[in-house]
Amino acid sequence: MKIIKVSETGQVIIPPEMRKNYPLEVGTEIILTDTGKGILIQPKSPFFTTTLNEVAGCLKYQGPPKTLEDMEAAIRQGIQGQWHD
């Protein structure tokens, strides 16, 4: 726990040792959440948090079902393509 003071303009300084533990660099956007007991400060995620249920099936595949072997072969082919000079 660290105790800091709020400046006249409402600014607070997050101690360097705490900034180092989280992705807080110059220009990082943060989210302030009123918890009812205090203010929670979190770095803004570059992506919205989603669940599998929200995205499952969003890209419909119209062909026959693929087997596990088909999927593994496609992954292997993609990796080989990336590493081929």
C-alpha positions as CSV (number, residue, x, y, z in Angstrom):
1,M,0.0,0.0,0.0
2,K,1.2,3.5,-0.8
3,I,-0.2,6.8,0.4
4,I,0.0,9.7,-2.0
5,K,-1.6,13.2,-2.1
6,V,-4.0,14.6,-4.7
7,S,-2.6,17.8,-6.3
8,E,-4.6,21.0,-6.5
9,T,-5.6,20.1,-10.1
10,G,-6.7,16.6,-9.1
11,Q,-3.6,14.8,-10.3
12,V,-2.0,11.8,-8.5
13,I,1.4,10.3,-9.1
14,I,1.6,6.5,-9.3
15,P,4.9,5.4,-7.7
16,P,7.5,4.1,-10.2
17,E,7.5,0.6,-8.6
18,M,3.8,0.3,-9.2
19,R,3.9,1.6,-12.8
20,K,6.6,-1.0,-13.5
21,N,4.3,-3.8,-12.5
22,Y,1.5,-2.7,-14.9
23,P,1.5,-1.5,-18.5
24,L,1.4,2.2,-17.5
25,E,3.6,4.2,-19.8
26,V,3.3,7.9,-20.9
27,G,0.0,8.3,-22.8
28,T,-1.6,5.1,-21.4
29,E,-5.3,5.6,-21.0
30,I,-6.7,4.4,-17.7
31,I,-10.2,3.6,-16.5
32,L,-11.4,5.0,-13.2
33,T,-14.2,3.0,-11.6
34,D,-16.2,4.1,-8.6
35,T,-16.5,1.0,-6.5
36,G,-18.6,2.6,-3.7
37,K,-15.6,2.1,-1.4
38,G,-13.0,3.9,-3.4
39,I,-11.7,4.4,-6.9
40,L,-10.3,1.5,-8.9
41,I,-7.6,2.5,-11.4
42,Q,-7.0,0.1,-14.3
43,P,-5.1,0.4,-17.6
44,K,-7.5,0.6,-20.6
45,S,-7.4,-2.7,-22.5
46,P,-6.8,-2.3,-26.2
47,F,-9.6,-4.8,-26.8
48,F,-13.0,-5.1,-25.2
49,T,-13.3,-8.1,-22.9
50,T,-15.5,-10.7,-24.5
51,T,-16.6,-14.2,-23.7
52,L,-16.6,-17.3,-25.9
53,N,-20.4,-17.2,-26.0
54,E,-20.3,-13.6,-27.4
55,V,-18.0,-14.6,-30.4
56,A,-18.6,-18.3,-31.0
57,G,-20.2,-18.8,-34.3
58,C,-19.7,-15.2,-35.5
59,L,-17.9,-16.5,-38.6
60,K,-20.1,-19.1,-40.1
61,Y,-18.4,-22.0,-41.9
62,Q,-20.5,-23.3,-44.7
63,G,-18.6,-26.4,-45.7
64,P,-18.5,-29.9,-44.3
65,P,-17.2,-30.3,-40.7
66,K,-13.4,-30.5,-40.4
67,T,-11.7,-33.2,-38.4
68,L,-9.1,-32.6,-35.8
69,E,-6.5,-34.0,-38.2
70,D,-7.6,-31.4,-40.8
71,M,-7.2,-28.6,-38.4
72,E,-3.8,-29.8,-37.2
73,A,-2.6,-30.1,-40.8
74,A,-3.8,-26.6,-41.6
75,I,-2.0,-25.2,-38.5
76,R,1.2,-27.1,-39.5
77,Q,1.0,-25.8,-43.0
78,G,0.6,-22.2,-41.7
79,I,3.5,-22.5,-39.4
80,Q,5.7,-24.0,-42.1
81,G,4.7,-21.1,-44.4
82,Q,5.8,-18.5,-41.9
83,W,9.2,-20.1,-41.3
84,H,10.0,-20.8,-44.9
85,D,12.6,-18.4,-46.3
